[in-house]
């Protein structure tokens, strides 16, 4: 089955960070959450949002965003859109789904009295009651209750299709008016569909549109951050206001250093040097070298951090003078820093220089490093298999030797784009061969 924990499932407190638990909510992006208006009570209230299933994320205060009090709108929907007082990009957002049909198996996790850590109830989508949708529980004890308001109604998790959020719990009703669902003869839960919320909230409509996110880009960029064997320099184009742009904003926190195009280059140097350990009293020597005023300090390459440092340059083509910035980035490569270079327009200022001065040298060096690792891995495997003798010394690393010949030919390719294409193909092959040799 699918994942058990979800960062986007929120527990809400009223008044302050230690106030009473009053309901649930859903994180829909790093700045925004959904809950019921009756949980918030009034448009000027301050709520506290807790990431109940991820203790590593700090609680955050939130308040109704402009236009987010939907209870007073034309439909009078029991929904409030909250803006977090500080973003939480580290949290995974809820995957929203506007499709809903009768018989769909769903569940919701709320925080009823005595269950502050959460309890989950299952049911199936039933009929409609105005703009709300009935949720049929198997038994009356599985009808939602106080503490579930604002909870995400989710599809059944499956390995080939992850959980999707299709609505918010808004209420329950019993035919006798008793305080608990099981004390009534008939009891039903009710939800408001995500599709309906999108109709009345422009922001939710935007977040649920087909181009709201670039999931493929997120997966590729996530792999780049996770795997130091990925390309040491990555160049990507992210058009402003696109789904790719929104996805980038959710992943930018993973970079150790973030520099916006046009921002202070001295600040970039300061933040980069925070990641480097060097002898006492030599800060200015490194600072002057990075800005191009003095020669490189001795043994600068030996100061490379044990774990690779990632630098994100967001909007390199928005830099008034890309040349000096590219020179600083080239020097940072001495420390083994990995670079993610984001252009807002393909072919913008600094494009060719970034390719020729940063990307190509980094990939050529990366290929050489992978070749050395492959040669060592092949030789180690031959020793383990006890096949190394005077007659076989020249053949146990034949795969690496063959690839090294291909690598030498790349130096004769004069067309930059053609060289990059062949270089990337070689690197992919080397990674595959290393995996086969058990080197990861």
C-alpha positions in Angstrom: 0.0 0.0 0.0 1.0 3.6 -0.2 2.9 5.9 2.3 1.6 5.9 5.8 2.8 9.4 6.7 2.0 12.7 5.0 3.7 16.0 5.7 0.6 17.8 4.2 -1.7 16.5 6.9 -2.1 19.3 9.5 -3.3 19.5 13.0 -4.7 22.9 13.9 -4.6 24.7 17.3 -6.4 27.9 18.1 -5.1 30.9 20.1 -1.4 29.9 20.3 1.1 27.1 19.7 -0.1 25.4 22.8 -3.8 26.1 22.4 -6.5 23.4 22.2 -6.6 21.2 19.1 -9.6 22.3 17.1 -9.4 20.6 13.8 -7.4 19.6 10.8 -6.1 21.1 7.6 -4.3 20.4 4.3 -1.0 22.0 3.1 -1.5 22.7 -0.6 1.8 24.5 -1.3 4.7 25.9 0.8 2.7 29.0 1.7 -0.9 27.9 1.8 -3.3 25.6 3.7 -7.0 24.7 3.6 -9.3 24.1 6.5 -13.0 24.8 7.4 -14.1 28.3 8.1 -15.9 27.1 11.3 -12.5 25.8 12.6 -11.0 29.2 12.2 -14.2 30.9 13.5 -13.4 34.4 12.3 -11.5 36.0 9.4 -8.9 37.8 11.6 -8.0 34.7 13.7 -4.4 33.4 14.0 -4.2 29.6 13.8 -1.2 27.3 14.6 -0.5 24.6 12.1 1.3 21.4 13.2 2.8 18.8 11.0 1.4 15.9 13.0 3.1 13.2 11.0 6.6 14.8 10.7 8.1 15.9 13.9 11.1 17.4 12.1 9.0 20.3 10.7 8.4 23.2 13.0 4.8 24.3 13.7 3.9 27.6 12.0 1.3 30.3 12.6 -1.1 31.2 9.8 -4.0 33.5 9.1 -6.7 33.8 6.4 -5.2 35.2 3.2 -7.0 38.1 1.3 -10.0 36.6 -0.4 -9.5 33.3 1.5 -12.6 33.6 3.7 -15.0 31.6 1.5 -17.8 31.3 4.0 -19.1 34.8 3.1 -18.9 34.2 -0.7 -21.7 33.6 -3.1 -21.9 29.9 -2.2 -21.3 30.5 1.5 -18.9 27.5 1.6 -17.4 26.4 4.9 -13.8 26.9 3.7 -10.9 29.1 4.7 -7.6 29.5 2.8 -4.7 30.2 5.1 -1.4 31.8 4.4 1.5 30.6 6.5 3.5 33.3 8.2 6.6 31.6 7.1 6.8 29.0 4.2 7.5 25.3 4.7 9.1 24.2 1.5 10.6 21.2 3.3 7.1 19.7 3.6 5.6 17.7 0.8 2.4 19.4 -0.4 -0.9 17.6 -0.8 -1.6 16.1 -4.3 -5.0 17.6 -5.1 -7.5 15.8 -7.3 -10.7 17.3 -8.7 -12.2 14.1 -9.9 -14.8 12.4 -7.7 -17.3 9.7 -8.3 -19.8 7.6 -6.4 -18.5 4.5 -4.7 -14.9 5.8 -4.5 -13.2 4.4 -1.4 -11.7 7.2 0.7 -10.5 7.9 4.2 -9.8 10.9 6.5 -7.5 11.4 9.4 -8.7 13.8 12.1 -8.0 14.7 15.7 -11.0 13.9 17.8 -11.0 14.3 21.6 -8.6 11.7 23.1 -6.9 11.1 19.7 -4.6 14.1 19.4 -2.1 11.9 17.4 -4.8 11.3 14.9 -7.4 8.6 14.0 -8.4 7.5 10.5 -11.9 6.6 9.3 -12.9 4.9 6.1 -15.9 5.2 3.9 -17.2 5.5 0.3 -18.4 8.5 -1.6 -22.2 8.6 -1.6 -24.6 11.1 -3.0 -24.7 14.9 -3.0 -26.4 17.4 -0.7 -26.2 20.8 -2.3 -22.5 21.6 -2.8 -21.5 19.0 -0.3 -21.0 15.3 -0.9 -22.1 12.5 1.4 -19.5 10.1 2.8 -21.0 6.7 3.7 -19.3 4.9 6.6 -19.5 1.2 7.1 -20.7 1.7 10.7 -22.0 4.7 12.6 -18.8 4.6 14.8 -16.8 5.4 11.6 -18.7 8.6 10.9 -16.5 11.7 11.4 -16.9 13.7 14.6 -15.5 16.9 16.2 -11.8 17.2 15.4 -12.2 16.0 11.8 -13.3 19.4 10.4 -10.9 20.5 7.7 -9.3 17.0 7.3 -8.2 15.8 3.9 -10.5 13.2 2.3 -8.1 10.9 0.5 -8.3 8.2 -2.1 -7.2 4.7 -1.1 -3.4 4.5 -1.3 -2.0 2.1 -3.8 1.6 1.4 -5.0 0.9 2.3 -8.6 -1.2 5.3 -7.7 -0.4 7.4 -4.7 -3.0 9.0 -2.4 -4.8 12.0 -3.7 -6.8 14.6 -1.8 -10.3 14.9 -3.2 -12.0 17.0 -0.6 -12.3 18.4 3.0 -14.4 17.1 5.8 -16.9 19.8 6.7 -19.5 18.2 9.0 -21.6 15.2 10.1 -25.3 14.8 10.7 -27.4 12.5 12.8 -31.1 12.0 12.5 -31.7 12.3 16.3 -29.4 15.2 16.9 -27.3 13.2 19.5 -23.8 14.4 20.3 -22.1 11.3 18.9 -22.7 9.6 15.5 -23.3 6.2 17.1 -26.0 7.6 19.3 -28.2 8.4 16.3 -30.2 5.9 14.2 -28.6 7.3 11.0 -25.4 9.3 10.7 -23.4 10.5 7.7 -20.2 12.4 7.0 -20.0 15.3 4.5 -17.2 16.8 2.5 -16.7 19.6 0.1 -14.9 18.5 -3.1 -11.6 20.0 -4.1 -13.2 20.7 -7.5 -15.8 22.9 -5.8 -13.2 24.7 -3.8 -11.3 25.4 -7.1 -14.5 26.9 -8.5 -14.6 29.6 -5.7 -10.9 30.1 -5.0 -8.7 31.4 -7.8 -5.6 30.1 -6.0 -6.9 26.6 -5.7 -8.0 26.7 -9.3 -4.5 27.6 -10.3 -2.9 24.9 -8.1 -5.2 22.2 -9.5 -4.7 23.2 -13.2 -3.0 20.7 -15.5 0.2 22.9 -15.7 0.3 23.9 -12.1 3.4 21.7 -11.4 6.1 20.0 -13.4 6.3 16.6 -11.8 8.9 15.3 -14.2 11.2 18.2 -13.4 10.7 17.7 -9.7 11.7 14.1 -10.0 14.8 14.9 -12.1 15.9 17.7 -9.8 15.2 15.6 -6.7 17.6 12.9 -8.1 20.2 15.6 -8.8 20.1 16.8 -5.2 20.1 13.2 -3.8 22.9 11.7 -6.0 26.4 13.3 -6.0 27.1 11.1 -9.0 24.7 13.2 -11.1 26.3 15.9 -13.3 28.3 18.4 -11.2 26.9 21.3 -13.2 23.3 21.3 -14.3 21.8 24.0 -16.6 18.0 24.3 -16.9 15.5 26.7 -18.3 12.6 27.7 -16.0 10.1 30.1 -17.6 8.7 32.7 -15.1 5.3 31.8 -13.7 5.3 28.3 -15.1 4.6 25.0 -13.4 8.3 24.4 -13.6 8.9 27.7 -11.7 6.5 26.7 -9.0 8.2 23.3 -8.6 11.6 25.0 -8.4 10.4 27.2 -5.6 9.5 24.1 -3.6 12.9 22.5 -4.1 15.2 25.6 -3.8 15.6 25.0 -0.1 17.7 21.9 -0.8 20.6 24.0 -2.1 23.2 25.1 0.5 23.6 28.4 -1.2 21.0 30.3 -3.3 22.0 33.3 -5.4 19.4 35.3 -7.3 20.4 36.9 -10.6 21.2 40.5 -10.0 21.8 40.1 -6.2 25.1 41.0 -4.5 28.1 39.0 -5.7 30.0 39.7 -2.4 27.1 38.1 -0.5 27.4 35.0 -2.7 31.1 34.8 -1.9 30.4 35.2 1.9 27.7 32.5 1.8 29.9 30.1 -0.2 32.9 30.6 2.1 30.6 29.6 5.0 30.7 26.1 3.6 34.5 25.9 3.4 37.0 25.3 6.2 40.3 27.1 5.8 43.2 28.1 8.2 42.6 30.9 10.6 43.4 34.3 9.3 43.1 33.3 5.6 39.5 34.4 5.0 40.5 37.5 3.1 42.9 35.6 0.9 40.1 33.3 -0.2 37.6 36.2 -0.5 40.0 38.2 -2.7 40.7 35.1 -4.8 37.0 34.4 -5.4 36.3 37.9 -6.5 39.3 37.8 -8.9 41.6 40.3 -7.1 44.4 37.9 -6.1 45.9 34.5 -7.0 44.4 31.3 -5.8 45.6 30.3 -2.3 47.9 27.3 -2.0 46.1 24.0 -1.5 42.7 25.6 -2.1 41.4 22.4 -3.7 42.2 20.6 -0.4 39.6 22.7 1.3 36.7 21.0 -0.5 34.0 19.9 1.9 33.6 16.2 2.5 30.0 16.3 1.4 29.4 18.2 -1.9 27.9 21.7 -1.5 25.2 22.7 -4.0 24.8 26.3 -5.3 21.6 27.4 -7.0 21.9 30.4 -9.2 18.3 31.4 -9.9 18.0 33.6 -13.0 21.6 33.7 -14.2 20.4 35.5 -17.3 18.9 38.3 -15.1 22.5 39.1 -13.9 23.4 42.5 -15.4 27.0 41.3 -16.0 27.0 37.5 -16.2 30.8 37.3 -16.8 32.1 38.2 -13.3 29.5 35.9 -11.8 30.5 33.0 -14.0 34.1 33.5 -13.1 33.2 33.3 -9.4 31.3 30.1 -10.0 34.2 28.7 -11.9 36.5 29.3 -8.9 33.9 27.7 -6.6 34.2 24.5 -8.7 37.7 24.3 -7.2 36.0 23.3 -3.9 34.0 20.6 -5.7 30.8 22.7 -5.4 27.9 21.4 -7.5 26.1 24.1 -9.5 22.5 24.4 -10.6 22.2 27.2 -13.1 18.7 28.4 -13.8 18.0 30.5 -16.9 14.7 32.2 -17.2 14.9 32.2 -21.0 16.9 29.8 -23.3 19.9 31.4 -24.8 19.8 34.4 -22.5 22.8 36.4 -21.4 25.6 34.1 -20.1 24.2 31.0 -21.8 27.2 30.2 -24.0 29.7 31.2 -21.4 28.1 29.0 -18.8 28.1 26.1 -21.2 31.8 26.5 -22.2 33.3 27.7 -19.0 31.3 25.7 -16.4 29.3 22.8 -17.9 31.8 21.3 -20.4 34.9 21.4 -18.1 32.8 20.0 -15.2 31.5 17.1 -17.3 34.8 16.3 -18.8 36.4 16.2 -15.3 33.4 14.1 -14.1 33.9 11.6 -16.9 37.6 11.3 -16.0 36.6 10.7 -12.3 34.1 8.0 -13.3 36.7 6.3 -15.5 39.2 6.1 -12.7 36.5 4.7 -10.4 35.5 2.1 -13.0 39.1 1.0 -13.6 39.5 0.5 -9.8 36.2 -1.3 -9.5 37.1 -3.7 -12.4 40.5 -4.4 -10.9 39.0 -5.0 -7.4 36.4 -7.3 -8.8 39.1 -9.3 -10.7 41.1 -9.7 -7.5 38.0 -10.9 -5.6 37.4 -13.5 -8.3 41.1 -14.5 -8.2 41.6 -14.0 -11.9 44.5 -11.6 -11.8 47.9 -13.1 -12.9 50.7 -12.0 -15.1 48.8 -12.9 -18.2 45.6 -11.1 -17.4 46.8 -7.8 -16.0 46.1 -6.0 -19.2 42.6 -7.4 -19.7 40.8 -7.1 -16.4 40.1 -3.4 -16.9 39.2 -3.6 -20.6 35.8 -1.9 -20.2 37.4 1.1 -18.6 40.2 1.1 -21.2 37.6 1.0 -24.0 35.7 4.0 -22.5 39.0 5.8 -22.0 39.6 5.6 -25.7 36.2 7.1 -26.3 36.9 9.9 -23.8 40.2 10.8 -25.6 38.3 11.2 -28.9 36.0 13.8 -27.3 38.9 16.2 -27.0 39.0 16.4 -30.9 35.3 17.3 -31.2 35.1 21.1 -31.9 31.4 21.6 -32.0 30.4 22.4 -28.3 26.9 20.9 -28.5 28.0 17.8 -30.2 30.8 17.3 -27.7 28.2 17.7 -24.8 25.9 15.1 -26.4 28.6 12.5 -26.7 30.0 13.4 -23.3 26.6 12.8 -21.6 26.2 9.5 -23.4 29.6 8.4 -22.1 28.8 9.4 -18.6 25.5 7.5 -18.7 27.3 4.4 -19.9 30.0 4.8 -17.2 27.3 5.1 -14.5 25.6 1.9 -15.7 29.0 0.0 -15.8 29.8 1.2 -12.3 26.4 -0.1 -11.0 27.2 -3.5 -12.6 30.5 -3.5 -10.8 28.7 -2.8 -7.5 30.2 0.7 -7.2 27.6 3.2 -6.0 
